[in-house]
Amino acid sequence: MGFFRDLFARASPGTVRYQMVTERGNGFYAWNGKLYQSDIVRACMRPKVKGVGKLVGKHLRETIDREGKRRIVYNADARLRYLLEEPNPYMTGQKLQEKLAAQLVLNNNAFALIIRDENGLPVEIYPITASSVQAIYRKDGTLCLDFILVNGRRMVFAYTDIIHLRADFYENDLFGSPLAQTLMPLMEIVGTTDQGIVKAIRNSSVVRWLIKYNTALRDDALDEKAKEFAQRFLDVENGSGVVVVDSKSEATQISPKDYVPNAAQMDRTTQRIYAIFNTNPKIVLSQYNEDEWNAYYEAELEPIVRELGEEYTRKLFSRRERAAGNRIVFEATNLATASMSTKLGLLAMVDRGAMLPNEWRAVLNLAPIDGGDVPIRRLDTAPTTQTTQEGGSETA
């Protein structure tokens, strides 16, 4: 991976050697069955990967002033805003999120390395594509991850510098349970079915005619007769479509009856694969309506939204910074799948202060306007601490 080579080329010279104790069985290994090359698997994972890529990461700082009012500031730190928009020189935040989502779907584990400056502040984030990962510990008990990359290179990083996303978190104390063992039998069925269809098509054109001679012929004579029959009657240039034989022979056309897998069986296998990825044909083919997409979002994307925010927060900020109200949130601001009536209905959220005018305009694919980032509120929805005097003026 070129960016790791460039990264360590910029680092200070010298090698740090760790004396570590390996805990056997506490590791994760990516399956080499090339799941990503399967059209069904790639179709199942694409909606989730694209959906995660649409999320917008923001730095949120929430504080309480002396009067007890909560103050929320978005992207107060320009350094973190740039980090979320461009985590490294090779990709944008969207592509990093898509890469992590793809790894998470295929392996139930996704890893990204946080690079910090001399002051311990995060400056870059790189995704890690590894063939195997092992949990190891230093003498002082610090948890590290030992990565073997796809090019065979080995790297060890502290777990505190790793953004780790997990799914099916059940058997192992650190890693999500791999999906390969569950998918392997179904992928074998799909592969065998596809091969059977190809072979059936090929075999259907191997033998089309059977010629039976009433007299005994030598083997070489049989071959010559077969070639002669093919040249006279099976050549595409012979457009008569008529086959004539004498009483010495009898020509019989053979109807191919090769076994082709039943369509219902193939559909059931595909449905089982869809069930593993918690999707359906409408999501895969982008034929969903508003309610169907919302159901898919709540089941599949919303847990990732929360995990991304919590993992970024606890790895990018110290406990002291989190206590000061700093956290990372990922927002799904794109409501393009909503119907026009739903989008227009959001206007009621704007005049009640629940949405900003520019947020509502973004839903309608309109450009922001000046002053659109200031919340507005109708007079009849004023806070209860305010009363309206006779004459229309308000007092607190």
C-alpha positions as a Markdown table, in Angstrom:
| # | Residue | x | y | z |
|---|---|---|---|---|
| 1 | Met | 0.0 | 0.0 | 0.0 |
| 2 | Gly | 1.7 | 3.1 | -1.2 |
| 3 | Phe | 0.4 | 5.5 | 1.4 |
| 4 | Phe | 1.8 | 3.4 | 4.2 |
| 5 | Arg | 5.2 | 3.5 | 2.5 |
| 6 | Asp | 5.0 | 7.3 | 2.2 |
| 7 | Leu | 3.8 | 7.6 | 5.7 |
| 8 | Phe | 6.7 | 5.7 | 7.3 |
| 9 | Ala | 9.2 | 7.4 | 5.0 |
| 10 | Arg | 8.2 | 10.7 | 6.7 |
| 11 | Ala | 8.6 | 9.2 | 10.2 |
| 12 | Ser | 11.7 | 9.7 | 12.2 |
| 13 | Pro | 14.4 | 7.0 | 11.7 |
| 14 | Gly | 14.8 | 4.1 | 14.1 |
| 15 | Thr | 12.9 | 1.0 | 14.9 |
| 16 | Val | 10.9 | 0.3 | 18.0 |
| 17 | Arg | 10.8 | -3.3 | 19.0 |
| 18 | Tyr | 8.1 | -4.7 | 21.2 |
| 19 | Gln | 8.3 | -7.7 | 23.4 |
| 20 | Met | 4.8 | -9.0 | 23.3 |
| 21 | Val | 2.8 | -11.9 | 24.6 |
| 22 | Thr | 0.4 | -13.3 | 22.0 |
| 23 | Glu | -2.9 | -14.5 | 23.1 |
| 24 | Arg | -3.7 | -17.5 | 21.0 |
| 25 | Gly | -7.1 | -17.6 | 19.4 |
| 26 | Asn | -7.7 | -13.9 | 19.7 |
| 27 | Gly | -7.4 | -12.9 | 16.1 |
| 28 | Phe | -9.3 | -12.3 | 12.9 |
| 29 | Tyr | -8.6 | -13.7 | 9.5 |
| 30 | Ala | -10.1 | -12.3 | 6.3 |
| 31 | Trp | -11.5 | -15.1 | 4.1 |
| 32 | Asn | -9.7 | -15.6 | 0.7 |
| 33 | Gly | -12.8 | -16.9 | -1.0 |
| 34 | Lys | -13.0 | -13.7 | -3.1 |
| 35 | Leu | -16.5 | -12.8 | -2.0 |
| 36 | Tyr | -16.2 | -9.3 | -3.6 |
| 37 | Gln | -16.0 | -10.9 | -7.0 |
| 38 | Ser | -19.5 | -12.4 | -6.7 |
| 39 | Asp | -22.2 | -10.3 | -8.4 |
| 40 | Ile | -24.8 | -11.2 | -5.8 |
| 41 | Val | -22.5 | -10.2 | -2.9 |
| 42 | Arg | -21.5 | -6.9 | -4.5 |
| 43 | Ala | -25.1 | -6.1 | -5.3 |
| 44 | Cys | -26.1 | -6.7 | -1.7 |
| 45 | Met | -23.4 | -4.6 | -0.2 |
| 46 | Arg | -23.5 | -1.7 | -2.6 |
| 47 | Pro | -26.6 | 0.1 | -1.2 |
| 48 | Lys | -25.2 | 0.0 | 2.3 |
| 49 | Val | -21.7 | 1.1 | 1.2 |
| 50 | Lys | -23.2 | 4.0 | -0.8 |
| 51 | Gly | -25.5 | 4.9 | 2.1 |
| 52 | Val | -22.6 | 5.1 | 4.6 |
| 53 | Gly | -20.6 | 7.2 | 2.1 |
| 54 | Lys | -23.5 | 9.8 | 2.1 |
| 55 | Leu | -23.1 | 10.4 | 5.8 |
| 56 | Val | -21.6 | 13.8 | 6.7 |
| 57 | Gly | -19.2 | 13.8 | 9.7 |
| 58 | Lys | -19.3 | 16.9 | 11.9 |
| 59 | His | -17.4 | 18.0 | 15.0 |
| 60 | Leu | -20.0 | 19.0 | 17.7 |
| 61 | Arg | -19.1 | 20.9 | 20.9 |
| 62 | Glu | -21.9 | 21.0 | 23.5 |
| 63 | Thr | -21.4 | 23.2 | 26.6 |
| 64 | Ile | -23.6 | 24.6 | 29.4 |
| 65 | Asp | -23.2 | 28.3 | 30.1 |
| 66 | Arg | -23.5 | 29.9 | 33.5 |
| 67 | Glu | -27.2 | 30.5 | 33.0 |
| 68 | Gly | -27.8 | 26.8 | 32.5 |
| 69 | Lys | -28.5 | 27.1 | 28.8 |
| 70 | Arg | -27.0 | 24.5 | 26.4 |
| 71 | Arg | -24.8 | 25.9 | 23.7 |
| 72 | Ile | -24.0 | 23.8 | 20.6 |
| 73 | Val | -21.3 | 24.7 | 18.1 |
| 74 | Tyr | -20.7 | 22.7 | 14.9 |
| 75 | Asn | -17.2 | 22.3 | 13.4 |
| 76 | Ala | -15.7 | 24.7 | 16.0 |
| 77 | Asp | -12.2 | 23.2 | 15.3 |
| 78 | Ala | -11.2 | 23.8 | 11.7 |
| 79 | Arg | -8.5 | 21.1 | 12.0 |
| 80 | Leu | -11.1 | 18.4 | 12.8 |
| 81 | Arg | -13.4 | 19.6 | 10.0 |
| 82 | Tyr | -10.6 | 19.2 | 7.5 |
| 83 | Leu | -9.8 | 15.8 | 8.9 |
| 84 | Leu | -13.4 | 14.6 | 8.4 |
| 85 | Glu | -13.5 | 16.1 | 4.9 |
| 86 | Glu | -10.1 | 14.9 | 3.8 |
| 87 | Pro | -8.7 | 12.2 | 6.1 |
| 88 | Asn | -5.6 | 11.6 | 4.1 |
| 89 | Pro | -4.1 | 12.9 | 0.8 |
| 90 | Tyr | -5.5 | 9.9 | -1.1 |
| 91 | Met | -9.2 | 10.0 | -0.5 |
| 92 | Thr | -12.1 | 12.2 | 0.8 |
| 93 | Gly | -14.1 | 11.4 | 3.8 |
| 94 | Gln | -16.8 | 9.9 | 1.7 |
| 95 | Lys | -14.5 | 7.4 | 0.1 |
| 96 | Leu | -12.9 | 6.5 | 3.5 |
| 97 | Gln | -16.4 | 5.8 | 4.9 |
| 98 | Glu | -17.3 | 3.7 | 1.8 |
| 99 | Lys | -14.1 | 1.7 | 2.2 |
| 100 | Leu | -14.7 | 1.0 | 5.8 |
| 101 | Ala | -18.3 | 0.1 | 5.1 |
| 102 | Ala | -17.2 | -2.4 | 2.4 |
| 103 | Gln | -14.7 | -4.1 | 4.8 |
| 104 | Leu | -17.4 | -4.2 | 7.5 |
| 105 | Val | -19.9 | -5.9 | 5.2 |
| 106 | Leu | -17.5 | -8.5 | 3.9 |
| 107 | Asn | -15.5 | -9.3 | 7.0 |
| 108 | Asn | -17.7 | -7.9 | 9.9 |
| 109 | Asn | -14.6 | -5.9 | 10.9 |
| 110 | Ala | -13.1 | -2.7 | 9.5 |
| 111 | Phe | -10.0 | -0.9 | 10.6 |
| 112 | Ala | -8.5 | 2.6 | 10.1 |
| 113 | Leu | -5.3 | 4.0 | 11.5 |
| 114 | Ile | -5.1 | 7.4 | 13.2 |
| 115 | Ile | -1.9 | 9.3 | 12.6 |
| 116 | Arg | -1.1 | 11.9 | 15.3 |
| 117 | Asp | 1.4 | 14.8 | 15.3 |
| 118 | Glu | 4.0 | 15.4 | 18.0 |
| 119 | Asn | 1.4 | 16.9 | 20.3 |
| 120 | Gly | -0.8 | 13.8 | 20.0 |
| 121 | Leu | -3.5 | 15.5 | 17.9 |
| 122 | Pro | -5.0 | 13.5 | 15.0 |
| 123 | Val | -3.9 | 14.7 | 11.6 |
| 124 | Glu | -4.6 | 11.8 | 9.2 |
| 125 | Ile | -6.8 | 8.6 | 9.0 |
| 126 | Tyr | -5.9 | 5.7 | 6.7 |
| 127 | Pro | -8.0 | 2.6 | 6.1 |
| 128 | Ile | -6.2 | -0.7 | 6.7 |
| 129 | Thr | -6.8 | -3.7 | 4.4 |
| 130 | Ala | -5.4 | -6.7 | 6.1 |
| 131 | Ser | -5.5 | -10.4 | 5.4 |
| 132 | Ser | -5.2 | -11.2 | 9.1 |
| 133 | Val | -5.2 | -9.3 | 12.4 |
| 134 | Gln | -4.0 | -10.6 | 15.7 |
| 135 | Ala | -4.5 | -9.0 | 19.2 |
| 136 | Ile | -1.3 | -8.8 | 21.1 |
| 137 | Tyr | -0.2 | -7.2 | 24.4 |
| 138 | Arg | 3.0 | -5.4 | 25.4 |
| 139 | Lys | 4.6 | -6.1 | 28.8 |
| 140 | Asp | 2.8 | -3.1 | 30.3 |
| 141 | Gly | -0.6 | -4.6 | 29.2 |
| 142 | Thr | -1.2 | -2.2 | 26.3 |
| 143 | Leu | -3.4 | -3.7 | 23.7 |
| 144 | Cys | -2.0 | -3.7 | 20.1 |
| 145 | Leu | -3.1 | -5.1 | 16.8 |
| 146 | Asp | -0.7 | -7.0 | 14.6 |
| 147 | Phe | -1.7 | -6.6 | 11.0 |
| 148 | Ile | -0.5 | -8.7 | 8.0 |
| 149 | Leu | -1.4 | -6.6 | 4.9 |
| 150 | Val | -2.4 | -8.1 | 1.6 |
| 151 | Asn | 1.1 | -7.5 | 0.3 |
| 152 | Gly | 2.6 | -9.6 | 3.1 |
| 153 | Arg | 3.9 | -6.6 | 5.1 |
| 154 | Arg | 3.5 | -6.8 | 8.9 |
| 155 | Met | 2.6 | -3.8 | 11.0 |
| 156 | Val | 1.8 | -3.3 | 14.7 |
| 157 | Phe | -0.3 | -0.4 | 16.0 |
| 158 | Ala | -1.7 | 0.5 | 19.4 |
| 159 | Tyr | -5.4 | -0.2 | 19.6 |
| 160 | Thr | -6.0 | 3.4 | 20.8 |
| 161 | Asp | -4.9 | 4.6 | 17.4 |
| 162 | Ile | -7.2 | 2.2 | 15.5 |
| 163 | Ile | -10.8 | 3.0 | 14.5 |
| 164 | His | -12.4 | -0.5 | 14.7 |
| 165 | Leu | -15.9 | -1.2 | 13.4 |
| 166 | Arg | -17.5 | -4.5 | 14.2 |
| 167 | Ala | -20.6 | -6.5 | 13.3 |
| 168 | Asp | -22.0 | -9.8 | 14.6 |
| 169 | Phe | -20.0 | -9.1 | 17.8 |
| 170 | Tyr | -20.6 | -12.4 | 19.6 |
| 171 | Glu | -17.9 | -15.1 | 19.9 |
| 172 | Asn | -14.6 | -13.1 | 20.2 |
| 173 | Asp | -13.9 | -10.5 | 22.9 |
| 174 | Leu | -12.5 | -8.0 | 20.4 |
| 175 | Phe | -13.4 | -9.0 | 16.8 |
| 176 | Gly | -16.7 | -9.5 | 15.0 |
| 177 | Ser | -17.5 | -13.0 | 13.9 |
| 178 | Pro | -16.5 | -13.5 | 10.2 |
| 179 | Leu | -19.2 | -13.9 | 7.7 |
| 180 | Ala | -17.3 | -16.3 | 5.4 |
| 181 | Gln | -18.3 | -19.5 | 7.1 |
| 182 | Thr | -22.0 | -18.6 | 6.9 |
| 183 | Leu | -21.8 | -17.6 | 3.2 |
| 184 | Met | -19.5 | -20.4 | 2.0 |
| 185 | Pro | -22.2 | -23.1 | 1.5 |
| 186 | Leu | -24.5 | -20.6 | -0.3 |
| 187 | Met | -21.7 | -19.3 | -2.5 |
| 188 | Glu | -20.8 | -22.9 | -3.5 |
| 189 | Ile | -24.4 | -23.5 | -4.6 |
| 190 | Val | -24.4 | -20.3 | -6.6 |
| 191 | Gly | -21.0 | -21.2 | -8.2 |
| 192 | Thr | -22.1 | -24.7 | -9.1 |
| 193 | Thr | -25.4 | -23.4 | -10.5 |
| 194 | Asp | -23.7 | -20.9 | -12.7 |
| 195 | Gln | -21.2 | -23.6 | -14.0 |
| 196 | Gly | -24.1 | -26.0 | -14.6 |
| 197 | Ile | -25.9 | -23.4 | -16.8 |
| 198 | Val | -22.7 | -22.8 | -18.8 |
| 199 | Lys | -22.1 | -26.5 | -19.3 |
| 200 | Ala | -25.7 | -27.1 | -20.3 |
| 201 | Ile | -25.5 | -24.4 | -23.0 |
| 202 | Arg | -22.2 | -25.9 | -24.3 |
| 203 | Asn | -23.5 | -29.5 | -24.3 |
| 204 | Ser | -26.6 | -28.5 | -26.1 |
| 205 | Ser | -24.7 | -28.0 | -29.3 |
| 206 | Val | -22.3 | -31.0 | -29.1 |
| 207 | Val | -24.6 | -33.7 | -30.7 |
| 208 | Arg | -27.6 | -32.6 | -32.7 |
| 209 | Trp | -28.1 | -35.5 | -35.2 |
| 210 | Leu | -27.8 | -39.3 | -35.0 |
| 211 | Ile | -27.2 | -41.2 | -38.3 |
| 212 | Lys | -27.9 | -44.9 | -38.2 |
| 213 | Tyr | -26.5 | -47.0 | -41.2 |
| 214 | Asn | -28.1 | -50.3 | -42.0 |
| 215 | Thr | -24.8 | -51.7 | -43.3 |
| 216 | Ala | -21.5 | -52.2 | -41.5 |
| 217 | Leu | -18.9 | -49.5 | -42.2 |
| 218 | Arg | -15.4 | -49.0 | -41.1 |
| 219 | Asp | -14.5 | -46.4 | -38.5 |
| 220 | Asp | -12.9 | -44.1 | -41.0 |
| 221 | Ala | -15.8 | -44.4 | -43.3 |
| 222 | Leu | -18.2 | -43.4 | -40.5 |
| 223 | Asp | -16.1 | -40.3 | -39.9 |
| 224 | Glu | -16.2 | -39.4 | -43.5 |
| 225 | Lys | -20.0 | -39.9 | -43.7 |
| 226 | Ala | -20.5 | -37.7 | -40.6 |
| 227 | Lys | -18.4 | -34.9 | -42.1 |
| 228 | Glu | -20.2 | -35.2 | -45.4 |
| 229 | Phe | -23.6 | -35.0 | -43.7 |
| 230 | Ala | -22.5 | -31.9 | -41.7 |
| 231 | Gln | -21.2 | -30.2 | -44.8 |
| 232 | Arg | -24.3 | -30.9 | -46.9 |
| 233 | Phe | -27.0 | -30.2 | -44.4 |
| 234 | Leu | -25.7 | -28.4 | -41.4 |
| 235 | Asp | -23.7 | -25.7 | -43.1 |
| 236 | Val | -25.2 | -22.2 | -42.5 |
| 237 | Glu | -24.8 | -21.5 | -46.2 |
| 238 | Asn | -27.2 | -24.3 | -47.0 |
| 239 | Gly | -30.5 | -22.4 | -46.6 |
| 240 | Ser | -32.9 | -25.1 | -47.9 |
| 241 | Gly | -33.5 | -26.6 | -44.4 |
| 242 | Val | -34.1 | -30.0 | -46.0 |
| 243 | Val | -32.3 | -33.2 | -45.0 |
| 244 | Val | -32.5 | -36.2 | -47.4 |
| 245 | Val | -31.1 | -39.7 | -46.8 |
| 246 | Asp | -31.5 | -43.0 | -48.7 |
| 247 | Ser | -32.6 | -46.3 | -47.4 |
| 248 | Lys | -29.1 | -47.3 | -46.3 |
| 249 | Ser | -29.2 | -44.8 | -43.4 |
| 250 | Glu | -31.7 | -43.3 | -41.0 |
| 251 | Ala | -31.2 | -39.7 | -39.6 |
| 252 | Thr | -32.7 | -38.8 | -36.2 |
| 253 | Gln | -32.5 | -35.3 | -34.7 |
| 254 | Ile | -31.5 | -35.3 | -31.0 |
| 255 | Ser | -33.3 | -32.9 | -28.7 |
| 256 | Pro | -31.0 | -31.6 | -26.0 |
| 257 | Lys | -32.2 | -32.4 | -22.5 |
| 258 | Asp | -29.4 | -31.2 | -20.3 |
| 259 | Tyr | -30.2 | -30.5 | -16.7 |
| 260 | Val | -30.6 | -26.8 | -15.9 |
| 261 | Pro | -31.1 | -25.8 | -12.2 |
| 262 | Asn | -34.7 | -25.0 | -11.3 |
| 263 | Ala | -35.4 | -21.3 | -11.3 |
| 264 | Ala | -37.3 | -21.6 | -8.0 |
| 265 | Gln | -34.3 | -23.2 | -6.3 |
| 266 | Met | -32.0 | -20.5 | -7.7 |
| 267 | Asp | -34.4 | -17.8 | -6.3 |
| 268 | Arg | -34.5 | -19.4 | -2.9 |
| 269 | Thr | -30.7 | -19.5 | -2.7 |
| 270 | Thr | -30.6 | -15.8 | -3.7 |
| 271 | Gln | -33.2 | -15.0 | -1.1 |
| 272 | Arg | -31.1 | -16.7 | 1.6 |
| 273 | Ile | -28.1 | -14.6 | 0.6 |
| 274 | Tyr | -30.3 | -11.4 | 0.7 |
| 275 | Ala | -31.4 | -12.5 | 4.2 |
| 276 | Ile | -27.8 | -12.7 | 5.4 |
| 277 | Phe | -27.1 | -9.2 | 4.2 |
| 278 | Asn | -30.5 | -8.1 | 5.5 |
| 279 | Thr | -31.6 | -6.7 | 2.2 |
| 280 | Asn | -34.2 | -7.4 | -0.5 |
| 281 | Pro | -34.5 | -7.2 | -4.3 |
| 282 | Lys | -36.1 | -3.7 | -4.2 |
| 283 | Ile | -33.2 | -2.3 | -2.2 |
| 284 | Val | -30.7 | -4.0 | -4.5 |
| 285 | Leu | -32.3 | -2.8 | -7.7 |
| 286 | Ser | -33.1 | 0.7 | -6.3 |
| 287 | Gln | -36.9 | 0.1 | -6.8 |
| 288 | Tyr | -37.8 | 1.0 | -3.2 |
| 289 | Asn | -40.3 | 3.6 | -2.0 |
| 290 | Glu | -39.9 | 6.0 | 0.9 |
| 291 | Asp | -41.1 | 3.5 | 3.6 |
| 292 | Glu | -39.0 | 0.6 | 2.3 |
| 293 | Trp | -35.9 | 2.7 | 2.3 |
| 294 | Asn | -36.6 | 4.0 | 5.8 |
| 295 | Ala | -37.0 | 0.5 | 7.0 |
| 296 | Tyr | -33.7 | -0.5 | 5.5 |
| 297 | Tyr | -32.0 | 2.6 | 6.9 |
| 298 | Glu | -33.2 | 2.0 | 10.4 |
| 299 | Ala | -32.2 | -1.7 | 10.3 |
| 300 | Glu | -28.8 | -1.5 | 8.5 |
| 301 | Leu | -27.5 | 2.1 | 8.3 |
| 302 | Glu | -28.6 | 3.6 | 11.6 |
| 303 | Pro | -26.5 | 1.2 | 13.7 |
| 304 | Ile | -23.4 | 2.1 | 11.6 |
| 305 | Val | -24.2 | 5.8 | 12.0 |
| 306 | Arg | -24.1 | 5.5 | 15.7 |
| 307 | Glu | -21.0 | 3.2 | 15.8 |
| 308 | Leu | -19.1 | 5.5 | 13.5 |
| 309 | Gly | -19.9 | 8.5 | 15.7 |
| 310 | Glu | -19.0 | 6.8 | 19.0 |
| 311 | Glu | -15.8 | 5.1 | 17.6 |
| 312 | Tyr | -14.5 | 8.4 | 16.1 |
| 313 | Thr | -15.3 | 10.2 | 19.3 |
| 314 | Arg | -13.6 | 7.9 | 21.7 |
| 315 | Lys | -10.5 | 7.5 | 19.4 |
| 316 | Leu | -10.1 | 11.2 | 18.4 |
| 317 | Phe | -10.8 | 12.8 | 21.7 |
| 318 | Ser | -9.4 | 12.2 | 25.2 |
| 319 | Arg | -11.6 | 11.7 | 28.2 |
| 320 | Arg | -11.0 | 15.3 | 29.2 |
| 321 | Glu | -12.0 | 16.6 | 25.7 |
| 322 | Arg | -15.1 | 14.4 | 25.8 |
| 323 | Ala | -16.0 | 15.8 | 29.2 |
| 324 | Ala | -15.8 | 19.3 | 27.7 |
| 325 | Gly | -18.6 | 18.3 | 25.3 |
| 326 | Asn | -16.6 | 17.4 | 22.2 |
| 327 | Arg | -17.9 | 14.6 | 20.0 |
| 328 | Ile | -18.2 | 13.5 | 16.4 |
| 329 | Val | -21.6 | 12.9 | 14.8 |
| 330 | Phe | -22.5 | 11.5 | 11.4 |
| 331 | Glu | -25.7 | 12.9 | 9.9 |
| 332 | Ala | -27.8 | 11.5 | 7.1 |
| 333 | Thr | -28.9 | 14.8 | 5.6 |
| 334 | Asn | -29.9 | 13.4 | 2.2 |
| 335 | Leu | -33.6 | 12.8 | 2.0 |
| 336 | Ala | -33.8 | 12.4 | -1.8 |
| 337 | Thr | -35.8 | 9.2 | -1.5 |
| 338 | Ala | -38.6 | 11.1 | 0.3 |
| 339 | Ser | -41.7 | 12.0 | -1.6 |
| 340 | Met | -42.4 | 15.6 | -2.5 |
| 341 | Ser | -45.3 | 15.7 | 0.0 |
| 342 | Thr | -42.9 | 14.6 | 2.8 |
| 343 | Lys | -40.3 | 17.2 | 1.8 |
| 344 | Leu | -42.9 | 20.0 | 1.8 |
| 345 | Gly | -44.2 | 18.7 | 5.1 |
| 346 | Leu | -40.8 | 19.4 | 6.6 |
| 347 | Leu | -41.7 | 23.1 | 6.4 |
| 348 | Ala | -43.6 | 22.7 | 9.6 |
| 349 | Met | -40.2 | 21.7 | 11.2 |
| 350 | Val | -38.6 | 25.0 | 9.9 |
| 351 | Asp | -41.0 | 27.5 | 11.4 |
| 352 | Arg | -40.9 | 25.7 | 14.8 |
| 353 | Gly | -37.1 | 25.9 | 15.0 |
| 354 | Ala | -36.5 | 22.1 | 14.6 |
| 355 | Met | -34.8 | 22.6 | 11.2 |
| 356 | Leu | -32.8 | 25.4 | 9.7 |
| 357 | Pro | -34.1 | 27.0 | 6.5 |
| 358 | Asn | -30.9 | 26.0 | 4.7 |
| 359 | Glu | -31.3 | 22.4 | 5.9 |
| 360 | Trp | -34.8 | 22.3 | 4.4 |
| 361 | Arg | -33.5 | 23.9 | 1.2 |
| 362 | Ala | -30.8 | 21.2 | 1.0 |
| 363 | Val | -33.6 | 18.5 | 1.1 |
| 364 | Leu | -35.1 | 20.2 | -2.0 |
| 365 | Asn | -31.7 | 20.4 | -3.7 |
| 366 | Leu | -31.7 | 24.2 | -3.5 |
| 367 | Ala | -28.6 | 26.3 | -2.7 |
| 368 | Pro | -28.3 | 27.9 | 0.7 |
| 369 | Ile | -29.4 | 31.5 | 1.3 |
| 370 | Asp | -28.0 | 34.3 | 3.5 |
| 371 | Gly | -29.3 | 34.0 | 7.0 |
| 372 | Gly | -30.6 | 30.5 | 6.4 |
| 373 | Asp | -28.5 | 29.1 | 9.2 |
| 374 | Val | -30.4 | 31.0 | 11.9 |
| 375 | Pro | -33.4 | 29.1 | 13.4 |
| 376 | Ile | -36.7 | 30.8 | 13.2 |
| 377 | Arg | -39.9 | 30.2 | 15.2 |
| 378 | Arg | -43.5 | 31.2 | 14.8 |
| 379 | Leu | -44.9 | 33.5 | 17.4 |
| 380 | Asp | -47.6 | 31.0 | 18.5 |
| 381 | Thr | -44.8 | 28.5 | 19.3 |
| 382 | Ala | -42.8 | 30.9 | 21.6 |
| 383 | Pro | -41.2 | 29.5 | 24.8 |
| 384 | Thr | -43.6 | 29.2 | 27.7 |
| 385 | Thr | -41.4 | 31.7 | 29.7 |
| 386 | Gln | -42.6 | 34.4 | 27.3 |
| 387 | Thr | -46.0 | 36.0 | 27.5 |
| 388 | Thr | -47.7 | 38.3 | 25.1 |
| 389 | Gln | -48.9 | 41.6 | 26.5 |
| 390 | Glu | -52.0 | 43.4 | 25.3 |
| 391 | Gly | -51.0 | 45.2 | 22.1 |
| 392 | Gly | -49.0 | 42.2 | 20.7 |
| 393 | Ser | -45.5 | 42.8 | 22.3 |
| 394 | Glu | -43.7 | 40.0 | 24.1 |
| 395 | Thr | -42.1 | 40.0 | 27.5 |
| 396 | Ala | -40.0 | 37.3 | 29.2 |
